Every structure is written in C-alpha cells, then in structure tokens.
C-alpha cells in the first residue's frame, strides 16, 4: 500500500466513484468522453487528487482515485461534476439541447484498499491486550472511565 501525505496527515484513502448523465443518457462517447477525461485529470491535479484509473462508458464514468481525507471525496466529486458540466455543455452544444443539466444529482462511492474489515476489527479488539506498557495503561484508564 502506498501512503500519501500533506502537511499534517499521512493517508491511504482510495475510492471507487461512479456517476451518470441526467436520465442516464448515452452522451459520453467520442470527443465528449475524451474531453471529460482531460477535465477530470485537470481537476484532480489542481486538488492533489491522484486518478489511479478512469474509464467512461456511454452512460457513466468510473474513477478510482486517492483523495486527501481533509479535502474529501464529496468535494472532489462536486468540483469535477460542476466544472465538467459547465465546460462540456459550453464546448458541445448538443449536450445543452439534450439535457437540462449534464449530471444526475447522485453518485456511487465506495472505499477500496487497505486491510480486510475482519483484520481491522481484530486489530482494534486486541488493542487492550497490547504488549506495549504505555498503550496498555492508556486503554486501562480509558476503559475505567467508561464504567
């Protein structure tokens, strides 16, 4: 796993994102698809987002991205959808006549990568029995405070 960092956070946050044009219209073809990918790369580079993989189908786009958790995946998607809608509708007038807005309001996002959930759960469960004395004392105080 590759870690990234900003001034005060080290992170590995990868997300699978999918969003569709309004009414699931099949408009992401040819030059529109190519231009959308360029816009996505521009938005990503301006906001320190790494696009790991990206592909369009006629009626949706898939992105695999690494996003700084302080900036947030929702903000990235909102910025990308807003800018791409404005620019694509300006450059391709046929999109304006076919759709009231380019993108639907919704999108799919799922986290990917990292350890399996069961391993993380086990790691957290085992923290109170850690062999590190300071950690053991800290957990004991914390658990006492809960009682």
C-alpha positions as CSV (number, residue, x, y, z in Angstrom):
1,X,0.0,0.0,0.0
2,X,1.3,3.4,-0.9
3,X,0.9,6.2,1.6
4,X,0.5,9.9,0.7
5,X,0.8,12.9,2.9
6,X,0.0,16.6,3.3
7,X,1.4,18.9,5.9
8,X,-0.2,17.1,8.8
9,X,-1.9,13.9,7.6
10,X,-0.5,10.6,6.3
11,X,-3.2,8.7,4.4
12,X,-4.1,5.9,2.0
13,X,-7.7,6.7,1.0
14,X,-8.8,5.2,-2.3
15,X,-12.3,5.4,-3.6
16,X,-14.3,3.9,-6.5
17,X,-16.6,6.6,-7.9
18,X,-19.3,6.2,-10.5
19,X,-21.7,8.9,-11.8
20,X,-24.1,9.2,-14.7
21,X,-25.5,11.8,-17.0
22,X,-29.0,13.0,-16.3
23,X,-31.7,10.4,-17.3
24,X,-28.7,8.0,-18.0
25,X,-28.4,9.4,-21.5
26,X,-25.7,7.8,-23.6
27,X,-23.7,11.0,-24.3
28,X,-20.3,10.1,-23.1
29,X,-18.9,9.0,-26.5
30,X,-16.1,10.1,-28.8
31,X,-14.9,13.6,-28.2
32,X,-17.1,14.2,-25.2
33,X,-15.6,11.2,-23.5
34,X,-12.1,12.3,-24.3
35,X,-12.7,15.8,-23.2
36,X,-14.3,14.6,-19.9
37,X,-11.1,12.6,-19.1
38,X,-8.9,15.7,-19.7
39,X,-11.1,17.8,-17.5
40,X,-11.1,15.1,-14.8
41,X,-7.3,15.0,-14.9
42,X,-7.1,18.8,-14.6
43,X,-9.4,19.0,-11.6
44,X,-7.5,16.1,-10.0
45,X,-4.1,17.7,-10.4
46,X,-5.3,21.1,-9.2
47,X,-6.7,19.5,-6.0
48,X,-3.9,17.0,-5.3
49,X,-6.1,14.0,-6.2
50,X,-4.5,11.0,-7.8
51,X,-6.5,9.3,-10.5
52,X,-5.4,5.7,-10.4
53,X,-7.8,4.5,-13.1
54,X,-10.6,6.1,-15.1
55,X,-12.9,4.9,-17.9
56,X,-16.1,6.0,-19.4
57,X,-19.0,4.0,-20.8
58,X,-21.7,5.7,-22.9
59,X,-23.8,6.5,-19.8
60,X,-21.5,6.6,-16.9
61,X,-17.9,7.2,-15.7
62,X,-15.8,5.1,-13.4
63,X,-13.0,6.6,-11.4
64,X,-10.5,5.0,-8.9
65,X,-9.0,7.9,-7.0
66,X,-6.8,8.6,-4.0
67,X,-8.2,11.7,-2.1
68,X,-6.8,13.6,0.8
69,X,-9.3,13.0,3.7
70,X,-9.1,16.6,4.8
71,X,-10.3,17.7,1.3
72,X,-12.8,14.9,1.0
73,X,-14.3,12.7,-1.7
74,X,-17.6,14.6,-1.8
75,X,-15.9,17.9,-2.5
76,X,-13.8,16.3,-5.3
77,X,-16.9,14.8,-7.0
78,X,-18.9,18.1,-6.6
79,X,-16.0,20.0,-8.2
80,X,-15.5,17.5,-11.0
81,X,-19.2,17.3,-11.9
82,X,-19.6,21.1,-11.7
83,X,-16.7,22.0,-13.9
84,X,-17.1,19.2,-16.4
85,X,-20.8,20.0,-16.8
86,X,-20.1,23.7,-17.4
87,X,-17.2,23.1,-19.8
88,X,-18.7,20.2,-21.8
89,X,-22.0,21.9,-22.3
90,X,-20.2,25.0,-23.5
91,X,-18.0,23.1,-25.9
92,X,-20.6,20.6,-27.2
93,X,-23.9,22.5,-27.8
94,X,-25.7,19.2,-28.5
95,X,-25.5,18.4,-24.7
96,X,-27.4,21.6,-23.9
97,X,-30.3,20.6,-26.2
98,X,-30.5,17.0,-24.9
99,X,-30.2,17.6,-21.2
100,X,-31.3,20.3,-18.7
101,X,-28.1,19.6,-16.7
102,X,-25.3,17.2,-17.6
103,X,-25.1,15.1,-14.5
104,X,-27.7,13.5,-12.2
105,X,-27.6,14.6,-8.6
106,X,-26.5,11.3,-7.3
107,X,-23.3,9.3,-7.4
108,X,-21.8,6.0,-6.1
109,X,-18.7,5.9,-3.9
110,X,-17.0,3.0,-2.1
111,X,-13.8,2.8,-0.3
112,X,-11.2,0.4,-1.5
113,X,-7.9,-1.0,-0.5
114,X,-6.3,-1.4,2.9
115,X,-6.7,-4.4,5.2
116,X,-9.8,-6.5,5.1
117,X,-12.5,-5.4,7.6
118,X,-12.1,-8.5,9.7
119,X,-8.4,-7.8,10.2
120,X,-9.0,-4.2,11.2
121,X,-11.7,-5.3,13.6
122,X,-9.4,-7.9,15.2
123,X,-6.6,-5.3,15.5
124,X,-8.9,-2.9,17.3
125,X,-10.3,-5.7,19.6
126,X,-6.7,-6.7,20.5
127,X,-5.6,-3.2,21.5
128,X,-6.4,-3.5,25.2
129,X,-4.1,-6.6,25.4
130,X,-1.2,-4.9,23.6
131,X,2.2,-5.8,24.9
132,X,3.3,-2.1,24.9
133,X,3.1,-0.9,28.6
134,X,2.0,2.7,27.8
135,X,-0.7,1.6,25.4
136,X,-1.9,-1.0,28.0
137,X,-2.1,1.7,30.7
138,X,-3.9,4.2,28.4
139,X,-6.5,1.6,27.5
140,X,-7.0,0.6,31.1
141,X,-7.7,4.2,32.1
142,X,-10.0,4.7,29.1
143,X,-12.0,1.5,30.0
144,X,-12.2,2.6,33.6
145,X,-13.7,5.9,32.6
146,X,-16.4,4.1,30.7
147,X,-17.6,2.2,33.8
